[in-house]
């Protein structure tokens, strides 16, 4: 669970990001798409997704389903877009310079 200060920091980092996934008419529970989103979170730690109008769930419901499936935290939901964060295990072990370090 992330704090409100950490959430604000992550929202600032996510602002210039473009959505890399779209949730469409199959909904947010598509196993293959959740697996791909998990792989993207492992590589990037912070991603933005777009929910199409044809999605059977609301944007908040879709964000919750995807976050639960990937083990991520929902950072923000604005309009038809939402942001997910999950710390990368490989970047933490390697102490990578591009990993996201959250404020306390």
Phi and psi restraints in degrees (range 20) as a CNS / XPLOR table:
assign (resid 1 and name C) (resid 2 and name N)
       (resid 2 and name CA) (resid 2 and name C) 1.0 -104.2 20.0 2
assign (resid 2 and name N) (resid 2 and name CA)
       (resid 2 and name C) (resid 3 and name N) 1.0 150.6 20.0 2
assign (resid 2 and name C) (resid 3 and name N)
       (resid 3 and name CA) (resid 3 and name C) 1.0 -81.4 20.0 2
assign (resid 3 and name N) (resid 3 and name CA)
       (resid 3 and name C) (resid 4 and name N) 1.0 170.3 20.0 2
assign (resid 3 and name C) (resid 4 and name N)
       (resid 4 and name CA) (resid 4 and name C) 1.0 -66.4 20.0 2
assign (resid 4 and name N) (resid 4 and name CA)
       (resid 4 and name C) (resid 5 and name N) 1.0 -33.5 20.0 2
assign (resid 4 and name C) (resid 5 and name N)
       (resid 5 and name CA) (resid 5 and name C) 1.0 -67.1 20.0 2
assign (resid 5 and name N) (resid 5 and name CA)
       (resid 5 and name C) (resid 6 and name N) 1.0 -42.5 20.0 2
assign (resid 5 and name C) (resid 6 and name N)
       (resid 6 and name CA) (resid 6 and name C) 1.0 -66.2 20.0 2
assign (resid 6 and name N) (resid 6 and name CA)
       (resid 6 and name C) (resid 7 and name N) 1.0 -39.1 20.0 2
assign (resid 6 and name C) (resid 7 and name N)
       (resid 7 and name CA) (resid 7 and name C) 1.0 -61.3 20.0 2
assign (resid 7 and name N) (resid 7 and name CA)
       (resid 7 and name C) (resid 8 and name N) 1.0 -43.1 20.0 2
assign (resid 7 and name C) (resid 8 and name N)
       (resid 8 and name CA) (resid 8 and name C) 1.0 -63.7 20.0 2
assign (resid 8 and name N) (resid 8 and name CA)
       (resid 8 and name C) (resid 9 and name N) 1.0 -41.3 20.0 2
assign (resid 8 and name C) (resid 9 and name N)
       (resid 9 and name CA) (resid 9 and name C) 1.0 -61.4 20.0 2
assign (resid 9 and name N) (resid 9 and name CA)
       (resid 9 and name C) (resid 10 and name N) 1.0 -45.2 20.0 2
assign (resid 9 and name C) (resid 10 and name N)
       (resid 10 and name CA) (resid 10 and name C) 1.0 -67.7 20.0 2
assign (resid 10 and name N) (resid 10 and name CA)
       (resid 10 and name C) (resid 11 and name N) 1.0 -35.9 20.0 2
assign (resid 10 and name C) (resid 11 and name N)
       (resid 11 and name CA) (resid 11 and name C) 1.0 -61.0 20.0 2
assign (resid 11 and name N) (resid 11 and name CA)
       (resid 11 and name C) (resid 12 and name N) 1.0 -39.5 20.0 2
assign (resid 11 and name C) (resid 12 and name N)
       (resid 12 and name CA) (resid 12 and name C) 1.0 -64.2 20.0 2
assign (resid 12 and name N) (resid 12 and name CA)
       (resid 12 and name C) (resid 13 and name N) 1.0 -40.0 20.0 2
assign (resid 12 and name C) (resid 13 and name N)
       (resid 13 and name CA) (resid 13 and name C) 1.0 -69.1 20.0 2
assign (resid 13 and name N) (resid 13 and name CA)
       (resid 13 and name C) (resid 14 and name N) 1.0 -32.3 20.0 2
assign (resid 13 and name C) (resid 14 and name N)
       (resid 14 and name CA) (resid 14 and name C) 1.0 -81.7 20.0 2
assign (resid 14 and name N) (resid 14 and name CA)
       (resid 14 and name C) (resid 15 and name N) 1.0 -16.6 20.0 2
assign (resid 14 and name C) (resid 15 and name N)
       (resid 15 and name CA) (resid 15 and name C) 1.0 -52.8 20.0 2
assign (resid 15 and name N) (resid 15 and name CA)
       (resid 15 and name C) (resid 16 and name N) 1.0 -48.1 20.0 2
assign (resid 15 and name C) (resid 16 and name N)
       (resid 16 and name CA) (resid 16 and name C) 1.0 -80.4 20.0 2
assign (resid 16 and name N) (resid 16 and name CA)
       (resid 16 and name C) (resid 17 and name N) 1.0 -5.9 20.0 2
assign (resid 16 and name C) (resid 17 and name N)
       (resid 17 and name CA) (resid 17 and name C) 1.0 -70.3 20.0 2
assign (resid 17 and name N) (resid 17 and name CA)
       (resid 17 and name C) (resid 18 and name N) 1.0 146.9 20.0 2
assign (resid 17 and name C) (resid 18 and name N)
       (resid 18 and name CA) (resid 18 and name C) 1.0 -98.7 20.0 2
assign (resid 18 and name N) (resid 18 and name CA)
       (resid 18 and name C) (resid 19 and name N) 1.0 148.0 20.0 2
assign (resid 18 and name C) (resid 19 and name N)
       (resid 19 and name CA) (resid 19 and name C) 1.0 -62.6 20.0 2
assign (resid 19 and name N) (resid 19 and name CA)
       (resid 19 and name C) (resid 20 and name N) 1.0 135.8 20.0 2
assign (resid 19 and name C) (resid 20 and name N)
       (resid 20 and name CA) (resid 20 and name C) 1.0 -108.6 20.0 2
assign (resid 20 and name N) (resid 20 and name CA)
       (resid 20 and name C) (resid 21 and name N) 1.0 -6.7 20.0 2
assign (resid 20 and name C) (resid 21 and name N)
       (resid 21 and name CA) (resid 21 and name C) 1.0 -136.8 20.0 2
assign (resid 21 and name N) (resid 21 and name CA)
       (resid 21 and name C) (resid 22 and name N) 1.0 152.0 20.0 2
assign (resid 21 and name C) (resid 22 and name N)
       (resid 22 and name CA) (resid 22 and name C) 1.0 -122.9 20.0 2
assign (resid 22 and name N) (resid 22 and name CA)
       (resid 22 and name C) (resid 23 and name N) 1.0 134.9 20.0 2
assign (resid 22 and name C) (resid 23 and name N)
       (resid 23 and name CA) (resid 23 and name C) 1.0 -99.8 20.0 2
assign (resid 23 and name N) (resid 23 and name CA)
       (resid 23 and name C) (resid 24 and name N) 1.0 119.8 20.0 2
assign (resid 23 and name C) (resid 24 and name N)
       (resid 24 and name CA) (resid 24 and name C) 1.0 -116.2 20.0 2
assign (resid 24 and name N) (resid 24 and name CA)
       (resid 24 and name C) (resid 25 and name N) 1.0 -143.6 20.0 2
assign (resid 24 and name C) (resid 25 and name N)
       (resid 25 and name CA) (resid 25 and name C) 1.0 -68.2 20.0 2
assign (resid 25 and name N) (resid 25 and name CA)
       (resid 25 and name C) (resid 26 and name N) 1.0 -18.5 20.0 2
assign (resid 25 and name C) (resid 26 and name N)
       (resid 26 and name CA) (resid 26 and name C) 1.0 -77.0 20.0 2
assign (resid 26 and name N) (resid 26 and name CA)
       (resid 26 and name C) (resid 27 and name N) 1.0 -11.7 20.0 2
assign (resid 26 and name C) (resid 27 and name N)
       (resid 27 and name CA) (resid 27 and name C) 1.0 85.1 20.0 2
assign (resid 27 and name N) (resid 27 and name CA)
       (resid 27 and name C) (resid 28 and name N) 1.0 -177.1 20.0 2
assign (resid 27 and name C) (resid 28 and name N)
       (resid 28 and name CA) (resid 28 and name C) 1.0 -87.4 20.0 2
assign (resid 28 and name N) (resid 28 and name CA)
       (resid 28 and name C) (resid 29 and name N) 1.0 -8.0 20.0 2
assign (resid 28 and name C) (resid 29 and name N)
       (resid 29 and name CA) (resid 29 and name C) 1.0 -90.7 20.0 2
assign (resid 29 and name N) (resid 29 and name CA)
       (resid 29 and name C) (resid 30 and name N) 1.0 10.0 20.0 2
assign (resid 29 and name C) (resid 30 and name N)
       (resid 30 and name CA) (resid 30 and name C) 1.0 -66.2 20.0 2
assign (resid 30 and name N) (resid 30 and name CA)
       (resid 30 and name C) (resid 31 and name N) 1.0 114.7 20.0 2
assign (resid 30 and name C) (resid 31 and name N)
       (resid 31 and name CA) (resid 31 and name C) 1.0 -57.9 20.0 2
assign (resid 31 and name N) (resid 31 and name CA)
       (resid 31 and name C) (resid 32 and name N) 1.0 -44.1 20.0 2
assign (resid 31 and name C) (resid 32 and name N)
       (resid 32 and name CA) (resid 32 and name C) 1.0 -65.1 20.0 2
assign (resid 32 and name N) (resid 32 and name CA)
       (resid 32 and name C) (resid 33 and name N) 1.0 -41.3 20.0 2
assign (resid 32 and name C) (resid 33 and name N)
       (resid 33 and name CA) (resid 33 and name C) 1.0 -67.5 20.0 2
assign (resid 33 and name N) (resid 33 and name CA)
       (resid 33 and name C) (resid 34 and name N) 1.0 -38.8 20.0 2
assign (resid 33 and name C) (resid 34 and name N)
       (resid 34 and name CA) (resid 34 and name C) 1.0 -63.6 20.0 2
assign (resid 34 and name N) (resid 34 and name CA)
       (resid 34 and name C) (resid 35 and name N) 1.0 -37.4 20.0 2
assign (resid 34 and name C) (resid 35 and name N)
       (resid 35 and name CA) (resid 35 and name C) 1.0 -63.7 20.0 2
assign (resid 35 and name N) (resid 35 and name CA)
       (resid 35 and name C) (resid 36 and name N) 1.0 -43.3 20.0 2
assign (resid 35 and name C) (resid 36 and name N)
       (resid 36 and name CA) (resid 36 and name C) 1.0 -65.5 20.0 2
assign (resid 36 and name N) (resid 36 and name CA)
       (resid 36 and name C) (resid 37 and name N) 1.0 -39.4 20.0 2
assign (resid 36 and name C) (resid 37 and name N)
       (resid 37 and name CA) (resid 37 and name C) 1.0 -64.7 20.0 2
assign (resid 37 and name N) (resid 37 and name CA)
       (resid 37 and name C) (resid 38 and name N) 1.0 -39.8 20.0 2
assign (resid 37 and name C) (resid 38 and name N)
       (resid 38 and name CA) (resid 38 and name C) 1.0 -61.0 20.0 2
assign (resid 38 and name N) (resid 38 and name CA)
       (resid 38 and name C) (resid 39 and name N) 1.0 -40.9 20.0 2
assign (resid 38 and name C) (resid 39 and name N)
       (resid 39 and name CA) (resid 39 and name C) 1.0 -64.8 20.0 2
assign (resid 39 and name N) (resid 39 and name CA)
       (resid 39 and name C) (resid 40 and name N) 1.0 -39.9 20.0 2
assign (resid 39 and name C) (resid 40 and name N)
       (resid 40 and name CA) (resid 40 and name C) 1.0 -66.0 20.0 2
assign (resid 40 and name N) (resid 40 and name CA)
       (resid 40 and name C) (resid 41 and name N) 1.0 -38.4 20.0 2
assign (resid 40 and name C) (resid 41 and name N)
       (resid 41 and name CA) (resid 41 and name C) 1.0 -64.6 20.0 2
assign (resid 41 and name N) (resid 41 and name CA)
       (resid 41 and name C) (resid 42 and name N) 1.0 -37.5 20.0 2
assign (resid 41 and name C) (resid 42 and name N)
       (resid 42 and name CA) (resid 42 and name C) 1.0 -64.3 20.0 2
assign (resid 42 and name N) (resid 42 and name CA)
       (resid 42 and name C) (resid 43 and name N) 1.0 -37.0 20.0 2
assign (resid 42 and name C) (resid 43 and name N)
       (resid 43 and name CA) (resid 43 and name C) 1.0 -80.0 20.0 2
assign (resid 43 and name N) (resid 43 and name CA)
       (resid 43 and name C) (resid 44 and name N) 1.0 -36.9 20.0 2
assign (resid 43 and name C) (resid 44 and name N)
       (resid 44 and name CA) (resid 44 and name C) 1.0 -112.6 20.0 2
assign (resid 44 and name N) (resid 44 and name CA)
       (resid 44 and name C) (resid 45 and name N) 1.0 -23.8 20.0 2
assign (resid 44 and name C) (resid 45 and name N)
       (resid 45 and name CA) (resid 45 and name C) 1.0 73.3 20.0 2
assign (resid 45 and name N) (resid 45 and name CA)
       (resid 45 and name C) (resid 46 and name N) 1.0 -32.8 20.0 2
assign (resid 45 and name C) (resid 46 and name N)
       (resid 46 and name CA) (resid 46 and name C) 1.0 -134.9 20.0 2
assign (resid 46 and name N) (resid 46 and name CA)
       (resid 46 and name C) (resid 47 and name N) 1.0 120.1 20.0 2
assign (resid 46 and name C) (resid 47 and name N)
       (resid 47 and name CA) (resid 47 and name C) 1.0 -136.1 20.0 2
assign (resid 47 and name N) (resid 47 and name CA)
       (resid 47 and name C) (resid 48 and name N) 1.0 155.6 20.0 2
assign (resid 47 and name C) (resid 48 and name N)
       (resid 48 and name CA) (resid 48 and name C) 1.0 -114.5 20.0 2
assign (resid 48 and name N) (resid 48 and name CA)
       (resid 48 and name C) (resid 49 and name N) 1.0 138.4 20.0 2
assign (resid 48 and name C) (resid 49 and name N)
       (resid 49 and name CA) (resid 49 and name C) 1.0 -125.7 20.0 2
assign (resid 49 and name N) (resid 49 and name CA)
       (resid 49 and name C) (resid 50 and name N) 1.0 155.4 20.0 2
assign (resid 49 and name C) (resid 50 and name N)
       (resid 50 and name CA) (resid 50 and name C) 1.0 -119.8 20.0 2
assign (resid 50 and name N) (resid 50 and name CA)
       (resid 50 and name C) (resid 51 and name N) 1.0 134.8 20.0 2
assign (resid 50 and name C) (resid 51 and name N)
       (resid 51 and name CA) (resid 51 and name C) 1.0 -104.8 20.0 2
assign (resid 51 and name N) (resid 51 and name CA)
       (resid 51 and name C) (resid 52 and name N) 1.0 122.1 20.0 2
assign (resid 51 and name C) (resid 52 and name N)
       (resid 52 and name CA) (resid 52 and name C) 1.0 -76.5 20.0 2
assign (resid 52 and name N) (resid 52 and name CA)
       (resid 52 and name C) (resid 53 and name N) 1.0 159.2 20.0 2
assign (resid 52 and name C) (resid 53 and name N)
       (resid 53 and name CA) (resid 53 and name C) 1.0 -65.4 20.0 2
assign (resid 53 and name N) (resid 53 and name CA)
       (resid 53 and name C) (resid 54 and name N) 1.0 -22.4 20.0 2
assign (resid 53 and name C) (resid 54 and name N)
       (resid 54 and name CA) (resid 54 and name C) 1.0 -79.3 20.0 2
assign (resid 54 and name N) (resid 54 and name CA)
       (resid 54 and name C) (resid 55 and name N) 1.0 -4.3 20.0 2
assign (resid 54 and name C) (resid 55 and name N)
       (resid 55 and name CA) (resid 55 and name C) 1.0 -68.3 20.0 2
assign (resid 55 and name N) (resid 55 and name CA)
       (resid 55 and name C) (resid 56 and name N) 1.0 133.2 20.0 2
assign (resid 55 and name C) (resid 56 and name N)
       (resid 56 and name CA) (resid 56 and name C) 1.0 -70.1 20.0 2
assign (resid 56 and name N) (resid 56 and name CA)
       (resid 56 and name C) (resid 57 and name N) 1.0 -19.4 20.0 2
assign (resid 56 and name C) (resid 57 and name N)
       (resid 57 and name CA) (resid 57 and name C) 1.0 -98.5 20.0 2
assign (resid 57 and name N) (resid 57 and name CA)
       (resid 57 and name C) (resid 58 and name N) 1.0 161.7 20.0 2
assign (resid 57 and name C) (resid 58 and name N)
       (resid 58 and name CA) (resid 58 and name C) 1.0 -74.6 20.0 2
assign (resid 58 and name N) (resid 58 and name CA)
       (resid 58 and name C) (resid 59 and name N) 1.0 169.9 20.0 2
assign (resid 58 and name C) (resid 59 and name N)
       (resid 59 and name CA) (resid 59 and name C) 1.0 -63.8 20.0 2
assign (resid 59 and name N) (resid 59 and name CA)
       (resid 59 and name C) (resid 60 and name N) 1.0 -42.8 20.0 2
assign (resid 59 and name C) (resid 60 and name N)
       (resid 60 and name CA) (resid 60 and name C) 1.0 -64.4 20.0 2
assign (resid 60 and name N) (resid 60 and name CA)
       (resid 60 and name C) (resid 61 and name N) 1.0 -41.5 20.0 2
assign (resid 60 and name C) (resid 61 and name N)
       (resid 61 and name CA) (resid 61 and name C) 1.0 -63.9 20.0 2
assign (resid 61 and name N) (resid 61 and name CA)
       (resid 61 and name C) (resid 62 and name N) 1.0 -44.4 20.0 2
assign (resid 61 and name C) (resid 62 and name N)
       (resid 62 and name CA) (resid 62 and name C) 1.0 -62.1 20.0 2
assign (resid 62 and name N) (resid 62 and name CA)
       (resid 62 and name C) (resid 63 and name N) 1.0 -42.2 20.0 2
assign (resid 62 and name C) (resid 63 and name N)
       (resid 63 and name CA) (resid 63 and name C) 1.0 -61.7 20.0 2
assign (resid 63 and name N) (resid 63 and name CA)
       (resid 63 and name C) (resid 64 and name N) 1.0 -43.5 20.0 2
assign (resid 63 and name C) (resid 64 and name N)
       (resid 64 and name CA) (resid 64 and name C) 1.0 -64.6 20.0 2
assign (resid 64 and name N) (resid 64 and name CA)
       (resid 64 and name C) (resid 65 and name N) 1.0 -41.9 20.0 2
assign (resid 64 and name C) (resid 65 and name N)
       (resid 65 and name CA) (resid 65 and name C) 1.0 -64.9 20.0 2
assign (resid 65 and name N) (resid 65 and name CA)
       (resid 65 and name C) (resid 66 and name N) 1.0 -46.2 20.0 2
assign (resid 65 and name C) (resid 66 and name N)
       (resid 66 and name CA) (resid 66 and name C) 1.0 -66.1 20.0 2
assign (resid 66 and name N) (resid 66 and name CA)
       (resid 66 and name C) (resid 67 and name N) 1.0 -43.0 20.0 2
assign (resid 66 and name C) (resid 67 and name N)
       (resid 67 and name CA) (resid 67 and name C) 1.0 -62.3 20.0 2
assign (resid 67 and name N) (resid 67 and name CA)
       (resid 67 and name C) (resid 68 and name N) 1.0 -42.0 20.0 2
assign (resid 67 and name C) (resid 68 and name N)
       (resid 68 and name CA) (resid 68 and name C) 1.0 -65.6 20.0 2
assign (resid 68 and name N) (resid 68 and name CA)
       (resid 68 and name C) (resid 69 and name N) 1.0 -41.0 20.0 2
assign (resid 68 and name C) (resid 69 and name N)
       (resid 69 and name CA) (resid 69 and name C) 1.0 -66.5 20.0 2
assign (resid 69 and name N) (resid 69 and name CA)
       (resid 69 and name C) (resid 70 and name N) 1.0 -30.0 20.0 2
assign (resid 69 and name C) (resid 70 and name N)
       (resid 70 and name CA) (resid 70 and name C) 1.0 -99.3 20.0 2
assign (resid 70 and name N) (resid 70 and name CA)
       (resid 70 and name C) (resid 71 and name N) 1.0 -9.2 20.0 2
assign (resid 70 and name C) (resid 71 and name N)
       (resid 71 and name CA) (resid 71 and name C) 1.0 70.9 20.0 2
assign (resid 71 and name N) (resid 71 and name CA)
       (resid 71 and name C) (resid 72 and name N) 1.0 36.4 20.0 2
assign (resid 71 and name C) (resid 72 and name N)
       (resid 72 and name CA) (resid 72 and name C) 1.0 -112.4 20.0 2
assign (resid 72 and name N) (resid 72 and name CA)
       (resid 72 and name C) (resid 73 and name N) 1.0 172.3 20.0 2
assign (resid 72 and name C) (resid 73 and name N)
       (resid 73 and name CA) (resid 73 and name C) 1.0 -107.0 20.0 2
assign (resid 73 and name N) (resid 73 and name CA)
       (resid 73 and name C) (resid 74 and name N) 1.0 138.4 20.0 2
assign (resid 73 and name C) (resid 74 and name N)
       (resid 74 and name CA) (resid 74 and name C) 1.0 -80.6 20.0 2
assign (resid 74 and name N) (resid 74 and name CA)
       (resid 74 and name C) (resid 75 and name N) 1.0 119.7 20.0 2
assign (resid 74 and name C) (resid 75 and name N)
       (resid 75 and name CA) (resid 75 and name C) 1.0 -84.8 20.0 2
assign (resid 75 and name N) (resid 75 and name CA)
       (resid 75 and name C) (resid 76 and name N) 1.0 -48.6 20.0 2
assign (resid 75 and name C) (resid 76 and name N)
       (resid 76 and name CA) (resid 76 and name C) 1.0 -157.4 20.0 2
assign (resid 76 and name N) (resid 76 and name CA)
       (resid 76 and name C) (resid 77 and name N) 1.0 156.0 20.0 2
assign (resid 76 and name C) (resid 77 and name N)
       (resid 77 and name CA) (resid 77 and name C) 1.0 -131.1 20.0 2
assign (resid 77 and name N) (resid 77 and name CA)
       (resid 77 and name C) (resid 78 and name N) 1.0 116.7 20.0 2
assign (resid 77 and name C) (resid 78 and name N)
       (resid 78 and name CA) (resid 78 and name C) 1.0 -135.6 20.0 2
assign (resid 78 and name N) (resid 78 and name CA)
       (resid 78 and name C) (resid 79 and name N) 1.0 120.6 20.0 2
assign (resid 78 and name C) (resid 79 and name N)
       (resid 79 and name CA) (resid 79 and name C) 1.0 62.3 20.0 2
assign (resid 79 and name N) (resid 79 and name CA)
       (resid 79 and name C) (resid 80 and name N) 1.0 -124.6 20.0 2
assign (resid 79 and name C) (resid 80 and name N)
       (resid 80 and name CA) (resid 80 and name C) 1.0 -100.6 20.0 2
assign (resid 80 and name N) (resid 80 and name CA)
       (resid 80 and name C) (resid 81 and name N) 1.0 12.7 20.0 2
assign (resid 80 and name C) (resid 81 and name N)
       (resid 81 and name CA) (resid 81 and name C) 1.0 -119.3 20.0 2
assign (resid 81 and name N) (resid 81 and name CA)
       (resid 81 and name C) (resid 82 and name N) 1.0 150.3 20.0 2
assign (resid 81 and name C) (resid 82 and name N)
       (resid 82 and name CA) (resid 82 and name C) 1.0 -143.6 20.0 2
assign (resid 82 and name N) (resid 82 and name CA)
       (resid 82 and name C) (resid 83 and name N) 1.0 158.2 20.0 2
assign (resid 82 and name C) (resid 83 and name N)
       (resid 83 and name CA) (resid 83 and name C) 1.0 -119.3 20.0 2
assign (resid 83 and name N) (resid 83 and name CA)
       (resid 83 and name C) (resid 84 and name N) 1.0 135.4 20.0 2
assign (resid 83 and name C) (resid 84 and name N)
       (resid 84 and name CA) (resid 84 and name C) 1.0 -118.1 20.0 2
assign (resid 84 and name N) (resid 84 and name CA)
       (resid 84 and name C) (resid 85 and name N) 1.0 147.5 20.0 2
assign (resid 84 and name C) (resid 85 and name N)
       (resid 85 and name CA) (resid 85 and name C) 1.0 -133.8 20.0 2
assign (resid 85 and name N) (resid 85 and name CA)
       (resid 85 and name C) (resid 86 and name N) 1.0 135.5 20.0 2
assign (resid 85 and name C) (resid 86 and name N)
       (resid 86 and name CA) (resid 86 and name C) 1.0 -149.7 20.0 2
assign (resid 86 and name N) (resid 86 and name CA)
       (resid 86 and name C) (resid 87 and name N) 1.0 124.4 20.0 2
assign (resid 86 and name C) (resid 87 and name N)
       (resid 87 and name CA) (resid 87 and name C) 1.0 -63.6 20.0 2
assign (resid 87 and name N) (resid 87 and name CA)
       (resid 87 and name C) (resid 88 and name N) 1.0 140.4 20.0 2
assign (resid 87 and name C) (resid 88 and name N)
       (resid 88 and name CA) (resid 88 and name C) 1.0 -82.2 20.0 2
assign (resid 88 and name N) (resid 88 and name CA)
       (resid 88 and name C) (resid 89 and name N) 1.0 129.3 20.0 2
assign (resid 88 and name C) (resid 89 and name N)
       (resid 89 and name CA) (resid 89 and name C) 1.0 -68.8 20.0 2
assign (resid 89 and name N) (resid 89 and name CA)
       (resid 89 and name C) (resid 90 and name N) 1.0 -42.3 20.0 2
assign (resid 89 and name C) (resid 90 and name N)
       (resid 90 and name CA) (resid 90 and name C) 1.0 -69.3 20.0 2
assign (resid 90 and name N) (resid 90 and name CA)
       (resid 90 and name C) (resid 91 and name N) 1.0 -38.9 20.0 2
assign (resid 90 and name C) (resid 91 and name N)
       (resid 91 and name CA) (resid 91 and name C) 1.0 -67.7 20.0 2
assign (resid 91 and name N) (resid 91 and name CA)
       (resid 91 and name C) (resid 92 and name N) 1.0 -33.7 20.0 2
assign (resid 91 and name C) (resid 92 and name N)
       (resid 92 and name CA) (resid 92 and name C) 1.0 -67.4 20.0 2
assign (resid 92 and name N) (resid 92 and name CA)
       (resid 92 and name C) (resid 93 and name N) 1.0 -43.5 20.0 2
assign (resid 92 and name C) (resid 93 and name N)
       (resid 93 and name CA) (resid 93 and name C) 1.0 -66.5 20.0 2
assign (resid 93 and name N) (resid 93 and name CA)
       (resid 93 and name C) (resid 94 and name N) 1.0 -39.3 20.0 2
assign (resid 93 and name C) (resid 94 and name N)
       (resid 94 and name CA) (resid 94 and name C) 1.0 -84.5 20.0 2
assign (resid 94 and name N) (resid 94 and name CA)
       (resid 94 and name C) (resid 95 and name N) 1.0 -8.0 20.0 2
assign (resid 94 and name C) (resid 95 and name N)
       (resid 95 and name CA) (resid 95 and name C) 1.0 53.6 20.0 2
assign (resid 95 and name N) (resid 95 and name CA)
       (resid 95 and name C) (resid 96 and name N) 1.0 49.2 20.0 2
assign (resid 95 and name C) (resid 96 and name N)
       (resid 96 and name CA) (resid 96 and name C) 1.0 -63.8 20.0 2
assign (resid 96 and name N) (resid 96 and name CA)
       (resid 96 and name C) (resid 97 and name N) 1.0 143.7 20.0 2
assign (resid 96 and name C) (resid 97 and name N)
       (resid 97 and name CA) (resid 97 and name C) 1.0 -70.8 20.0 2
assign (resid 97 and name N) (resid 97 and name CA)
       (resid 97 and name C) (resid 98 and name N) 1.0 -21.1 20.0 2
assign (resid 97 and name C) (resid 98 and name N)
       (resid 98 and name CA) (resid 98 and name C) 1.0 -95.1 20.0 2
assign (resid 98 and name N) (resid 98 and name CA)
       (resid 98 and name C) (resid 99 and name N) 1.0 9.8 20.0 2
assign (resid 98 and name C) (resid 99 and name N)
       (resid 99 and name CA) (resid 99 and name C) 1.0 -76.6 20.0 2
assign (resid 99 and name N) (resid 99 and name CA)
       (resid 99 and name C) (resid 100 and name N) 1.0 153.7 20.0 2
assign (resid 99 and name C) (resid 100 and name N)
       (resid 100 and name CA) (resid 100 and name C) 1.0 -86.4 20.0 2
assign (resid 100 and name N) (resid 100 and name CA)
       (resid 100 and name C) (resid 101 and name N) 1.0 124.3 20.0 2
assign (resid 100 and name C) (resid 101 and name N)
       (resid 101 and name CA) (resid 101 and name C) 1.0 -106.7 20.0 2
assign (resid 101 and name N) (resid 101 and name CA)
       (resid 101 and name C) (resid 102 and name N) 1.0 115.4 20.0 2
assign (resid 101 and name C) (resid 102 and name N)
       (resid 102 and name CA) (resid 102 and name C) 1.0 -79.4 20.0 2
assign (resid 102 and name N) (resid 102 and name CA)
       (resid 102 and name C) (resid 103 and name N) 1.0 144.9 20.0 2
assign (resid 102 and name C) (resid 103 and name N)
       (resid 103 and name CA) (resid 103 and name C) 1.0 -70.3 20.0 2
assign (resid 103 and name N) (resid 103 and name CA)
       (resid 103 and name C) (resid 104 and name N) 1.0 157.4 20.0 2
